[in-house]
Amino acid sequence: MSSREYILKKGFYRSGFNNFVSFTTAFRGPLNYRYDGWRGILYKVYSIIIDLWTFIAAAGLIIEFVTPGIPLISRCLSGFTAMICFMTMFKWVYYYMNRTSFENLLIEYESCFPNDEFKEQLDEEIAKYSKMFRPVVIYMTIAIILTQMPWCFIPFVNEFRGKKPRVIAVPANFLFDPTVNSYSFLAICLLQTFAAYLIPVKNLAFDDVFYCYSSRQLALFSHLEKSLDRLLERHYSINGVDRPPGRKAELDFINWVKYHQKTITLMEDLQKLFSPVLLLYFGLISLSMCMNVFVVSLGELDFVQRSFCGIFAGGNILGLLFTCRVGDLIIYKSSTLPNAFLNKLTAIATKREHRILKLILTRIQVPSTMSAIGVFFLNSDTFQSTDMGLREQMVFKNDEACTQTQMDI
């Protein structure tokens, strides 16, 4: 293992990277294959099979969605799942096209604060935020296993029970009729059952990479606040301390300014790298949820189908909420940096120190924000506006359905 690979592996796993999701979906992020020798060959074959399985299942849904002449409800029922498939495939392609950028960014996070005298404090912050993000991916994976897979497995069970007619769980077009015999029908049922795990969890695996980078960014902002507080306490404590002689304070604050500037640069690189994905994410999630609302509002689904749509919508809303909350946390942690100046006797600073402190205060007044190419900002306001739009859509469709029913009567 080269030194670069060692840095990448160490950096990802201490940032909260989920090993189970990575292994089962064959998505390693910037890391190379986990095995060498014959085990590495087997894992590469497994990765190819998983990617091919995902592609076939996703292609069937997308073809069904774009096929002309199908009923509107079938198009929408396959549409909101097809949007997730398209998003997963886009993330997969985008990652492989920008793999080097992902690697370089993580290496920058690992080496951003050289010769930091508070290195142990930074490691504690990294561990703290990795523990905060790690359970989210685990819980969402469990939710997918307990909801999506059983839904797609129901037709498989019905086939053995002899229940007719044969209907696959999610409308899809595989360029042949899978219901002509039991073998093809059972094969498609198994394909969709495992795809119900692979497609959303492969999508979640990419999000896990985003959470790893976000946890590092939050750790840096938190570390900057605490290190600045310790430096100010060292030189301007209201309790009265003997100040270090010479230009020690000046050099300490100059180094802090360099670290802060490096953190802002990493924040800009993080936003630049993930902005296209986040833009597509917000767009496709909104479109998918609108299709979901339309299908449910038509009132032509049974209880099981409505339950599936509700669970699907709930999972997407929770994912959107957590992504927006990541942006809220970044805004919050970057806005608390001025708190380090509270209860500090900065009036005793020299002229040179005063100029540096003024520069620091000027730099930290504006909190950092994250957005998708300046269109969608990662914060609670974006989530609330999206959720409110979906509610209004639901109310409008319900009113429209009631009006149509009254006209029929």
Buried (B, 14 or more C-beta within 10 A) or exposed (E): EEEEEEBBBEBBBBBBBBEEBBBBBBBBBBBBEBEEEEEEEEBEEEBEEBBEBBBBBBBBBBBBBEEEEBEEBBBBBBBBBBBBBBBBBBBBEBBEEBEEBBBBBBBBBBEBBEEBEBEEBBEBBBBEBBEBBBEBBEEBBEBBEEBBBBBBBBBBEBBEEEEEEBEBBBBBBBEEEBBEEEEBBBBBBBBBBBBBBBBBBBBBBBBBBBBBBBBBBBBBBBBBBBBBBBBBBBBBEEEEEEBEEEEEBBEBBEBBBEBBEBBBEBBEBBBEBBBBBBBBBBBBBBBBBBBBBBBBBBEEBEEEBEEBBEBBBEBBBBBBBBBBBBBBBBBEBBBBBBEBBEEBBBEEBEEEBEEBBEEBEEEBEEBBBBBBEEEBBBBBEBBEEBBEBBEEBBEEBBEEEEEEEEEEE
